[in-house]
Amino acid sequence: MTTKNALGRHYAGKSDEDRKIERRAVLLEAAILVYGEVGYHKATVRQICTRAGLTARYFYESFSDGEDLFAACYDHVVEVFLSKALEAARAFPDDKEQQVLAFHRTYFSELREQPDLARVFLMDVASVSTRMRQRFEQSVDMISGLFPDHVPIAHTNEQVREYVRRALAAGTLQIARRWVEENYQTPIEHLLAAIVTLYSLSDQSDAKR
């Protein structure tokens, strides 16, 4: 039975907007799988639509082009990874070091368990376009601000501390990228040891400068 109301048409209890949201989610999932298999530059709209079981008409209902879809996938992957890592960190409300370790342990684990998402998040983003490189840089800025009081940066100048925090975030992403490229051969505990060492080095800055 078909009914109408102020929100639009409904089919089997779902509105047009609900169905559009569902189709968008299916396209995101299909795109991430295709990117994981062939990379962004070899992926086509047709491949993604075929994997999603949808026609190109529905693709252009939600996305203007392939880069628009990739940007949406990237935002989705960042949200998934960071939300899980932050949830793990919250399990240690009174221990800053354990918060940082839990965050990174979960982050690295998610990269290993979801290699398709890892490729979108780390490998392809910088080579897509200037727009996506800027998006990646925004992610670095966001990550650098997650634990502003957890990193022992001795320098008194806040601008210097901000640069150090950003360098730490970029260093973490570089470790992760290298790890993915090497097919996750290094044990996660070794990566965490590198993170702890990286963070502890930030305490060596000269506070008098």
Secondary structure, DSSP 4 states (H G I P E B T S, - for coil): -EEEETTEEEETTEEHHHHHHHHHHHHHHHHHHHHHHH-GGG--HHHHHHHHT--HHHHHHH-SSHHHHHHHHHHHHHHHHHHHHHHHHTT-TT-HHHHHHHHHHHHHHHHHH-HHHHIIIIIIHHHH-HHHHHHHHHHHHHHHTS-TTTS----S-HHHHHHHHHHHHHHHHHHHHHHHHTTT-S-HHHHHHHHHHHHHHGGGS-TT-
